[in-house]
Amino acid sequence: MSSLPQNHWRPWLAVVTLGIASFIVVTTELAPIGMLSAIAKDMAQDPSTTGLVVTLYAWLASAAAIISVMTISHLPRRPLMIGLMLLLGLSNALTALTDQFSLLLIARLFGAIAHGAFWAVIGTIGAQLVRSNSIGRATAIIFGGVSVASVLGVPLMNWVSNLYGWRVSFTLLAILAGMTAAALALTLPQVQGAARLTGRQFANVLKNQQLRVIYLIAIFAIVAHFAAFTFIEVLLNSELNIPHNWAAACLLTFGAAGLVGNFVCGALIDKHLKLLLSCALIVVSIGLALIGISKVTGLFMSLLVVAGWGFGIAILFVALQAWIIRTAGNDALPASAIYAAIFNGAIGTGAVVGSGILEQWGISTLYFSACLMILLSLMLVLFNREQSQAQVAID
């Protein structure tokens, strides 16, 4: 751990600011989901082509995570994080200003680079800011921004887009990214970078059988979630017949439950990581299964199932990251970079898989298939055995 400031509250202020930064980063990635029709109409593109602003972004961010950690991981974290937020802000500003689809994709490319680099290094910063017995809580706060962005950022940007246009949404994101960069300059202490990473270090991570299992758990779970979540609006409006004005309430319920999940995770993760992860997977699988077999009827049942899904997935995101950091030990940085690549690649893959299943077999089959993938992750967690006594504490 780097030397920390004497004020014990400053590291936690920095942790909260990093959580806000993660919210801005993920909202930038997913915001077009709620604005695809408006962007497609403005750019004279069909919606499936316009979907590249999300899918291509996710895959580019996945590649950027690996490349950036090998090229910039040695840089001090404070100027690095500030620079990445400014680059993200520039990407959003250019996105708002462009009037050509090709230029829009190029503008998003800058954001994808910043996104991948951000997630490549963010996973270990919390561990450098706080004491070892608080790493799980710090991780929960930082990665809580992911859950909040997934379930509140998209509806919020959609609401702004409906009122003022999609360009205003990206302008707002550009301003927020700039403000977050300024906040990081004020709150983030000097944290040194790691030694420059090599291909051999990544190879060592991939030789770790325990990490390979965790990555496989993550692939199944994240692909399943985003295959289903990408089409949650279709589910609410078409399959569950939720009135349009209540569909937004369901998404907000998802988000509120996710916030509760983050608080629960932050309180318990340092002592009960795998138990939390198992329970989260069970809750999510039950919700997806009920939807898949068409057992969800009525507004109350819909709200309950959506809340359980949001609660569980929020815990899942944080628990996977914390598990990787603990298991990797001194290889936490390359291990986190690989996880960032997997996470972003799984977002794009999940959207593509979900689209294919939806087109061929319908919404019920999509959610039942997502449930099966979540259950595969659960089986891997339950039947997994730790490789050393040091890792038993994870239980």
GIUR-V839427 format. One record per residue. N is the residue number from 1. RES is the residue in one small letter. PSI is psi in radians with two decimals (* if undefined). OMEGA is omega in degrees with one decimal (999 if undefined). D_LAST is the distance of its C-alpha to the last C-alpha in Angstrom with 1 decimal. Layout:
BEGIN
N:RES:PSI:OMEGA:D_LAST, N:RES:PSI:OMEGA:D_LAST
END
This chain:
BEGIN
1:m:2.42:176.5:24.0, 2:s:2.85:178.3:27.6, 3:s:2.34:-176.7:29.7, 4:l:2.70:178.0:29.0, 5:p:2.73:-177.1:31.8, 6:q:-0.61:178.6:32.6, 7:n:1.98:-174.4:32.2, 8:h:-0.31:-178.1:28.6, 9:w:-0.39:-175.3:29.0, 10:r:-0.75:176.2:30.3, 11:p:-0.66:-179.7:27.1, 12:w:-0.55:174.0:25.6, 13:l:-0.68:176.5:28.9, 14:a:-0.69:178.4:28.5, 15:v:-0.79:179.0:25.0, 16:v:-0.73:178.9:26.5, 17:t:-0.67:176.2:29.4, 18:l:-0.60:174.2:27.1, 19:g:-0.71:176.5:25.6, 20:i:-0.71:178.3:29.2, 21:a:-0.74:179.2:29.9, 22:s:-0.59:175.8:27.1, 23:f:-0.80:-179.6:28.7, 24:i:-0.74:-178.2:32.1, 25:v:-0.85:-176.8:31.0, 26:v:-0.62:176.3:29.3, 27:t:-0.69:176.4:32.1, 28:t:-0.70:-179.4:34.6, 29:e:-0.79:-170.1:33.0, 30:l:-0.23:-175.8:32.8, 31:a:-0.70:-178.6:35.9, 32:p:-0.35:179.1:38.3, 33:i:-0.69:-179.2:36.6, 34:g:0.02:-176.6:38.3, 35:m:0.24:-174.1:41.6, 36:l:-0.76:-177.9:42.2, 37:s:-0.75:-179.3:45.3, 38:a:-0.74:179.2:46.9, 39:i:-0.76:-179.9:46.2, 40:a:-0.76:179.9:47.5, 41:k:-0.76:-177.9:50.7, 42:d:-0.61:-177.1:51.3, 43:m:0.04:180.0:50.9, 44:a:0.80:178.4:52.7, 45:q:2.72:174.0:49.9, 46:d:2.72:-175.2:48.4, 47:p:-0.63:-178.4:44.9, 48:s:-0.68:176.5:43.3, 49:t:-0.72:179.7:44.7, 50:t:-0.47:178.2:43.7, 51:g:-0.26:176.8:40.1, 52:l:-0.43:-179.6:40.1, 53:v:-0.34:175.4:39.6, 54:v:-0.92:-174.7:36.0, 55:t:-0.85:-179.8:35.3, 56:l:-0.67:177.5:37.0, 57:y:-0.82:-177.5:35.5, 58:a:-0.76:-178.8:31.9, 59:w:-0.66:176.8:32.8, 60:l:-0.69:177.2:34.7, 61:a:-0.62:178.2:31.8, 62:s:-0.80:178.1:29.6, 63:a:-0.68:-178.8:32.1, 64:a:-0.55:-179.4:32.6, 65:a:-0.75:-179.4:29.0, 66:i:-0.79:-177.3:29.3, 67:i:-0.78:-174.9:32.9, 68:s:-0.63:-177.8:32.4, 69:v:-0.37:177.1:29.5, 70:m:-0.25:-174.9:31.8, 71:t:-0.47:-174.9:34.8, 72:i:0.10:-176.3:33.8, 73:s:-0.33:-178.9:30.5, 74:h:-0.18:-176.1:32.6, 75:l:2.56:174.5:34.2, 76:p:2.46:-170.9:33.4, 77:r:-0.60:-174.6:31.1, 78:r:-1.00:178.0:33.4, 79:p:-0.53:179.4:36.4, 80:l:-0.86:-178.1:34.3, 81:m:-0.67:177.4:32.5, 82:i:-0.79:179.9:35.9, 83:g:-0.70:-180.0:37.6, 84:l:-0.69:177.9:35.2, 85:m:-0.63:177.1:35.5, 86:l:-0.68:176.8:39.3, 87:l:-0.70:177.1:39.3, 88:l:-0.73:177.4:37.4, 89:g:-0.72:177.1:40.0, 90:l:-0.75:178.3:42.8, 91:s:-0.80:-179.9:41.4, 92:n:-0.67:178.8:41.4, 93:a:-0.77:178.6:44.9, 94:l:-0.66:177.1:46.3, 95:t:-0.72:-179.6:44.7, 96:a:-0.50:-173.4:46.5, 97:l:-0.45:-172.7:49.8, 98:t:2.60:177.8:50.2, 99:d:0.21:177.1:52.4, 100:q:2.44:-175.8:51.8, 101:f:-0.68:179.6:48.8, 102:s:-0.70:177.7:48.7, 103:l:-0.54:176.2:48.6, 104:l:-0.76:178.8:45.9, 105:l:-0.66:178.0:43.7, 106:i:-0.73:177.9:44.6, 107:a:-0.70:178.1:43.7, 108:r:-0.48:178.2:40.3, 109:l:-0.74:178.0:39.9, 110:f:-0.72:178.1:39.9, 111:g:-0.67:179.9:37.1, 112:a:-0.66:177.7:35.0, 113:i:-0.83:178.2:35.4, 114:a:-0.70:-179.3:34.3, 115:h:-0.89:-178.6:31.4, 116:g:-0.75:179.1:30.1, 117:a:-0.69:179.0:30.6, 118:f:-0.88:-176.7:28.9, 119:w:-0.37:178.3:25.7, 120:a:-0.54:-175.1:25.9, 121:v:-0.31:-173.1:25.7, 122:i:-0.52:-174.3:24.1, 123:g:-0.49:-176.8:20.5, 124:t:-0.17:-176.6:20.8, 125:i:-0.71:178.8:23.3, 126:g:-0.71:179.5:20.9, 127:a:-0.44:178.8:19.3, 128:q:-0.29:-175.7:22.9, 129:l:-0.52:-172.6:24.0, 130:v:2.98:178.5:21.5, 131:r:2.78:-173.5:19.9, 132:s:-0.57:-178.7:16.6, 133:n:0.01:178.9:14.9, 134:s:0.15:-176.8:16.3, 135:i:-0.74:-179.8:15.6, 136:g:-0.74:-179.9:13.2, 137:r:-0.73:178.4:16.0, 138:a:-0.72:178.0:18.6, 139:t:-0.69:179.1:17.2, 140:a:-0.69:-179.8:17.0, 141:i:-0.82:-177.8:20.7, 142:i:-0.82:-177.3:21.9, 143:f:-0.11:171.7:20.5, 144:g:-0.49:177.2:21.4, 145:g:-0.51:178.1:24.9, 146:v:-0.86:-178.6:24.1, 147:s:-0.79:-178.8:23.4, 148:v:-0.72:179.1:26.4, 149:a:-0.70:-177.7:28.6, 150:s:-0.62:-171.3:27.7, 151:v:-0.30:177.9:28.7, 152:l:-0.61:-178.8:31.1, 153:g:-0.79:-179.4:32.5, 154:v:-0.89:177.1:34.0, 155:p:-0.64:-180.0:35.7, 156:l:-0.81:178.9:37.0, 157:m:-0.60:175.9:38.6, 158:n:-0.71:178.8:40.0, 159:w:-0.80:178.0:41.5, 160:v:-0.72:179.9:43.1, 161:s:-0.74:-180.0:44.3, 162:n:-0.59:-177.7:46.0, 163:l:-0.74:-169.2:47.8, 164:y:-0.13:-178.0:48.8, 165:g:2.67:-174.7:48.0, 166:w:-0.48:179.6:45.2, 167:r:-0.61:177.8:46.6, 168:v:-0.63:177.7:46.1, 169:s:-0.80:179.8:42.4, 170:f:-0.55:174.4:42.1, 171:t:-0.74:177.6:44.3, 172:l:-0.74:178.2:42.0, 173:l:-0.64:177.5:39.0, 174:a:-0.75:179.0:41.1, 175:i:-0.77:-180.0:41.9, 176:l:-0.66:177.8:38.4, 177:a:-0.73:177.5:37.2, 178:g:-0.73:178.6:40.0, 179:m:-0.66:179.1:39.1, 180:t:-0.66:175.9:35.5, 181:a:-0.74:178.0:36.8, 182:a:-0.70:179.1:38.9, 183:a:-0.67:177.2:36.0, 184:l:-0.65:178.1:33.9, 185:a:-0.54:-178.1:37.0, 186:l:-0.54:-170.0:37.0, 187:t:-0.53:-173.5:33.4, 188:l:2.09:178.5:31.6, 189:p:3.02:177.8:32.1, 190:q:2.03:177.6:33.1, 191:v:2.12:-176.3:30.0, 192:q:2.62:175.3:31.0, 193:g:3.02:178.4:30.2, 194:a:2.96:173.7:28.7, 195:a:2.63:-178.7:30.9, 196:r:2.25:-176.2:32.3, 197:l:2.66:179.9:30.1, 198:t:2.92:177.5:31.4, 199:g:-0.53:179.8:31.1, 200:r:-0.66:179.1:29.8, 201:q:-0.67:175.8:26.7, 202:f:-0.66:178.2:25.9, 203:a:-0.68:178.1:26.6, 204:n:-0.70:178.0:24.1, 205:v:-0.80:-177.1:21.4, 206:l:-0.31:174.9:22.5, 207:k:-0.28:-179.5:22.5, 208:n:1.90:-175.7:18.8, 209:q:-0.68:-179.4:17.6, 210:q:-0.76:178.8:14.0, 211:l:-0.64:178.3:15.5, 212:r:-0.67:177.7:18.1, 213:v:-0.76:179.6:15.6, 214:i:-0.72:178.2:14.1, 215:y:-0.69:179.1:17.7, 216:l:-0.72:175.0:18.7, 217:i:-0.79:-178.9:16.2, 218:a:-0.74:-178.9:17.7, 219:i:-0.90:-179.6:21.2, 220:f:-0.81:-173.9:21.1, 221:a:-0.77:-175.6:19.6, 222:i:-0.71:175.0:21.8, 223:v:-0.76:179.6:24.9, 224:a:-0.82:-177.7:24.5, 225:h:-0.86:-174.9:24.2, 226:f:-0.41:171.3:27.1, 227:a:-0.68:-179.6:29.2, 228:a:-0.77:-173.5:29.0, 229:f:-0.56:179.4:29.1, 230:t:-0.51:-176.0:32.0, 231:f:0.48:-179.1:34.1, 232:i:-0.54:178.1:32.9, 233:e:-0.69:176.0:36.4, 234:v:-0.74:179.0:38.0, 235:l:-0.88:-175.1:35.7, 236:l:-0.74:-173.8:36.6, 237:n:-0.65:-173.2:40.3, 238:s:-0.89:-174.1:41.1, 239:e:-0.80:-176.7:38.8, 240:l:-0.13:177.9:37.9, 241:n:0.71:176.9:41.3, 242:i:2.29:176.8:39.9, 243:p:2.57:-174.5:42.9, 244:h:-0.72:-178.2:42.8, 245:n:-0.40:178.0:42.6, 246:w:-0.29:178.0:39.5, 247:a:-0.72:176.8:37.7, 248:a:-0.65:178.1:37.2, 249:a:-0.64:177.7:35.8, 250:c:-0.73:178.5:33.3, 251:l:-0.68:177.4:32.1, 252:l:-0.62:175.5:32.0, 253:t:-0.74:175.1:30.0, 254:f:-0.82:-178.9:27.5, 255:g:-0.76:179.8:27.4, 256:a:-0.72:178.0:27.2, 257:a:-0.62:176.7:24.3, 258:g:-0.67:176.5:22.6, 259:l:-0.74:176.9:23.3, 260:v:-0.74:177.7:21.7, 261:g:-0.68:177.6:18.6, 262:n:-0.73:178.5:18.6, 263:f:-0.77:178.5:19.0, 264:v:-0.76:-179.5:16.2, 265:c:-0.78:179.7:13.9, 266:g:-0.58:-178.0:15.3, 267:a:-0.52:-170.4:14.8, 268:l:-0.26:-167.8:11.2, 269:i:-0.54:-176.9:9.6, 270:d:-0.38:-178.3:9.4, 271:k:-0.37:-172.1:7.1, 272:h:0.84:-172.4:5.5, 273:l:-0.96:-175.1:5.9, 274:k:-0.57:175.8:5.2, 275:l:-0.77:177.4:6.6, 276:l:-0.79:-178.6:9.2, 277:l:-0.76:179.3:10.0, 278:s:-0.80:179.6:10.6, 279:c:-0.69:179.4:12.7, 280:a:-0.77:179.3:14.5, 281:l:-0.67:178.5:15.5, 282:i:-0.81:-179.1:16.7, 283:v:-0.79:-179.8:18.7, 284:v:-0.75:-178.4:20.3, 285:s:-0.66:178.3:21.2, 286:i:-0.80:179.7:22.9, 287:g:-0.81:180.0:24.9, 288:l:-0.64:179.0:26.0, 289:a:-0.76:179.2:26.8, 290:l:-0.68:176.7:29.0, 291:i:-0.76:-176.9:30.8, 292:g:-0.61:-179.9:31.3, 293:i:0.28:173.4:32.9, 294:s:0.71:177.8:35.0, 295:k:0.05:178.8:33.7, 296:v:2.00:179.6:33.5, 297:t:2.48:176.7:36.8, 298:g:2.78:-176.0:38.1, 299:l:-0.77:-176.9:37.1, 300:f:-0.80:179.7:34.8, 301:m:-0.69:179.0:32.7, 302:s:-0.79:178.8:32.6, 303:l:-0.70:-178.8:31.4, 304:l:-0.80:-178.9:28.7, 305:v:-0.76:179.5:27.4, 306:v:-0.67:178.2:27.7, 307:a:-0.75:177.9:25.9, 308:g:-0.72:177.4:22.9, 309:w:-0.85:179.9:22.9, 310:g:-0.72:179.0:23.2, 311:f:-0.84:-176.1:20.4, 312:g:-0.72:-175.5:17.9, 313:i:-0.54:176.9:19.1, 314:a:-0.76:177.3:19.0, 315:i:-0.72:-177.8:15.2, 316:l:-0.84:-177.9:15.0, 317:f:-0.81:-176.8:17.1, 318:v:-0.76:-176.3:15.3, 319:a:-0.70:179.2:11.7, 320:l:-0.78:179.2:13.1, 321:q:-0.79:-179.5:15.0, 322:a:-0.69:-179.9:12.3, 323:w:-0.73:179.4:10.1, 324:i:-0.79:-179.4:13.5, 325:i:-0.76:-178.9:14.4, 326:r:-0.74:-176.1:11.6, 327:t:-0.62:-175.5:11.9, 328:a:-0.50:-179.2:15.7, 329:g:-2.11:-178.8:16.3, 330:n:-0.26:178.1:20.1, 331:d:0.44:-175.2:20.6, 332:a:-0.65:-176.7:19.0, 333:l:-0.94:177.1:22.4, 334:p:-0.58:178.3:23.4, 335:a:-0.71:178.0:20.0, 336:s:-0.63:178.4:20.3, 337:a:-0.72:177.5:23.9, 338:i:-0.71:178.0:23.1, 339:y:-0.71:178.2:20.7, 340:a:-0.71:177.9:23.5, 341:a:-0.75:178.3:25.9, 342:i:-0.78:-177.2:23.8, 343:f:-0.88:-177.8:23.3, 344:n:-0.68:175.8:27.0, 345:g:-0.64:-179.8:28.2, 346:a:-0.53:176.9:26.2, 347:i:-0.89:179.0:27.9, 348:g:-0.74:179.5:31.3, 349:t:-0.73:178.7:30.4, 350:g:-0.74:179.2:29.0, 351:a:-0.72:179.7:32.3, 352:v:-0.80:178.8:34.4, 353:v:-0.80:179.3:32.6, 354:g:-0.72:179.2:32.8, 355:s:-0.75:179.9:36.4, 356:g:-0.79:179.5:37.3, 357:i:-0.74:-179.7:35.7, 358:l:-0.75:-177.6:37.3, 359:e:-0.65:-175.1:40.7, 360:q:-0.69:-170.2:40.7, 361:w:-0.18:175.4:39.1, 362:g:3.00:-172.4:38.6, 363:i:-0.66:-178.9:36.0, 364:s:-0.77:178.3:34.6, 365:t:-0.65:178.1:34.0, 366:l:-0.85:-176.2:32.3, 367:y:-0.57:176.1:29.7, 368:f:-0.68:177.0:29.2, 369:s:-0.71:177.0:28.6, 370:a:-0.68:177.2:26.1, 371:c:-0.76:-179.9:24.3, 372:l:-0.68:178.1:24.3, 373:m:-0.67:176.5:22.8, 374:i:-0.70:179.2:19.9, 375:l:-0.59:174.9:19.4, 376:l:-0.74:176.2:19.4, 377:s:-0.75:-179.9:16.5, 378:l:-0.76:178.9:14.6, 379:m:-0.70:178.9:15.6, 380:l:-0.64:177.4:14.4, 381:v:-0.83:-174.4:10.8, 382:l:-0.62:-176.5:10.9, 383:f:0.03:178.0:12.8, 384:n:2.48:177.5:11.2, 385:r:2.32:179.3:10.3, 386:e:2.68:-174.0:9.2, 387:q:-0.20:-178.7:12.5, 388:s:2.78:179.6:12.2, 389:q:-0.51:179.9:10.9, 390:a:-0.46:-177.6:10.7, 391:q:-0.18:-179.9:8.0, 392:v:-0.51:179.4:5.7, 393:a:-0.34:179.0:5.3, 394:i:-0.57:179.3:3.8, 395:d:*:999:0.0
END
